[in-house]
Amino acid sequence: MRTSTCSTCARPATLIITGRRPRLTLYTALTCDRCAAKHRARAAKAGPVTEETYGETVQDGLF
């Protein structure tokens, strides 16, 4: 199984940080805990920051 990595370094991603305005997403990054501060600052330039934990979930089979 492949693990998603931080958009800046090679560490596993733990957060999704988004800077957005209503009906418009201007900045989104998959990030690790170490790089999160840098991505929060960039997202803040785009608009209000939302942050959610990133965890890969396995989808159940359809049949």
C-alpha positions as CSV (number, residue, x, y, z in Angstrom):
1,M,0.0,0.0,0.0
2,R,1.4,3.4,-1.0
3,T,1.4,6.2,1.6
4,S,0.8,9.8,0.7
5,T,3.6,12.2,1.5
6,C,4.0,15.8,2.4
7,S,4.0,18.2,-0.5
8,T,7.2,19.7,0.7
9,C,9.3,16.8,2.0
10,A,9.2,13.0,1.9
11,R,7.5,12.4,5.3
12,P,4.1,10.8,5.5
13,A,1.2,13.3,5.3
14,T,-0.9,13.9,8.4
15,L,-2.9,17.0,7.6
16,I,-4.8,18.7,4.8
17,I,-4.5,22.5,5.0
18,T,-6.7,24.6,2.9
19,G,-7.0,28.4,2.4
20,R,-10.3,29.3,0.8
21,R,-13.0,31.9,0.3
22,P,-16.7,31.1,-0.2
23,R,-17.1,28.9,-3.4
24,L,-13.4,29.2,-4.2
25,T,-10.4,27.1,-2.9
26,L,-7.1,29.0,-3.5
27,Y,-4.5,26.9,-1.7
28,T,-4.5,23.2,-0.6
29,A,-1.6,21.1,0.7
30,L,-1.1,17.7,2.1
31,T,1.5,18.2,4.8
32,C,3.4,16.6,7.7
33,D,3.5,18.0,11.2
34,R,7.0,19.5,10.7
35,C,6.0,21.5,7.6
36,A,2.5,22.5,8.7
37,A,3.4,26.0,9.9
38,K,4.8,27.0,6.5
39,H,1.6,25.7,4.8
40,R,-0.7,27.4,7.3
41,A,1.1,30.7,6.5
42,R,0.6,30.2,2.7
43,A,-3.0,29.2,3.1
44,A,-3.7,32.3,5.3
45,K,-2.6,34.5,2.4
46,A,-5.3,32.9,0.3
47,G,-8.1,33.2,2.8
48,P,-9.5,31.7,6.0
49,V,-7.6,28.4,6.9
50,T,-9.3,25.1,7.4
51,E,-7.4,22.1,8.6
52,E,-8.3,18.5,8.8
53,T,-6.4,15.3,9.8
54,Y,-5.4,13.1,6.9
55,G,-5.9,9.4,7.2
56,E,-6.2,7.0,4.4
57,T,-9.3,4.9,4.6
58,V,-9.8,1.7,2.8
59,Q,-13.0,1.7,0.8
60,D,-15.2,-1.5,1.1
61,G,-15.7,-3.5,-2.0
62,L,-18.8,-2.8,-4.0
63,F,-19.8,-6.5,-4.4
